[in-house]
Amino acid sequence: MTRMIASLLLAGAASLMALQAQAADKVTLQLKWVTQAQFAGYYVAKEKGYYEAEGLDVEIKPGGPDIAPPQVIAGGGADVIVDWMPSALATREKGVPLVNIAQPFKKSGMMLTCLKESGVKTPADFKGKTLGVWFFGNEYPFLSWMSHLGLKTNGGPDGVTVLKQGFNVDPLIQKQAACISTMTYNEYWQVIDAGIKPEDLITFKYEDQGVATLEDGLYVLEDKLKDPAFKEKMVKFVRASMKGWKYAEAHTDEAAGIVLENDATGAQTEKHQKRMMSEVAKLTAGSTGALDEADYKRTVESLLKGGSDPVITKEPAGAFTHEITEAALK
């Protein structure tokens, strides 16, 4: 009898666990790039059980050189994506109605890194030079900046030659370009690790040049927000994600370790991820996850000021909502 009761209790517990697992709301997150500390908050939230505590079953899909998050979500491959605002707004104007529901990154980490020997001392010296530029939606901040400077991007002595840069630093190392696109937390350090000394480089942060570019926001499709169940799911997701980000900020080495554990490729190194996490923490610091409307307006104004070739041609309407973060951060 005792054995039978024990068996029934075990069976009941197993059934309860199965029901709880079945009841968890599935959320698919598409990252902008590969598994690395740039996305530590989401991996920490999953590892620490923050998503599970909200009743969510979150799948984190790494990105890559041939993966454009807006295309993934438009095709139904994700519920929410990580994207940069210039890309998201340009995509919205082209007909894919992305909406920013949260902004974990307060500051931009994007910059151009140049060899001093190329003769570049100020942005005015870009004229006539070859500049490495990322595409797949990452080109929009660059195009906006060049428009501000009045520089055409089709080459020639009065413009700049755009080198379609792979997601590496080879063009600078091999001196194929005077400057290349880098992030403060990633490619800049790859240049240093390749043996080029900081004193032999000059960097230009987009933010310092008046080119506002909010990075790594969370975006969903506008129509989805009409569904109360989806909205509630996003509230839970944002709440848990921001808890993950704040933990990652306070425990950078541990967060880097969690990222490494989730790197199925084994391509990342402990040294690089710890350094990256320390730099990323500077960009998320001060953010509650709520989009600062002043930051949004600066980004929009920056993208509209493109002369004859602006990134966006009109003021966006409905491109962000505070509704999710207001509920998540109560």
Buried (B, 14 or more C-beta within 10 A) or exposed (E): EEEEEEEEEEEEEEEEEEEEEEEBBEBBBBBBBBBBBBBBBBBBBBBBEBBBEBBBBBEBBBBEEEBBBBBBBBEEBBBBBBBBBBBBBBBBBEEBBBBBBBBBBBBBBBBBBBBEEBEBEEBEBBBBBBBBBBBBBBBBBBBBBBBBBEBBBEEEEEBBBBBEBEBBBBBBBEEEBBBBBBBBBBBBBBBBEEEBEEEEBBBBBBBEBEBBBBBBBBBBBBEBBEEEEBBBBBBBBBBBBBBBBBBBBEBBEBBBBBBBEBBEEEEBEEEBBBBBBBBBBBBBEEBBBBBBEEBBEBBBEBBBBBEEEBBBEEEBEEBBBBBBBEBBBE
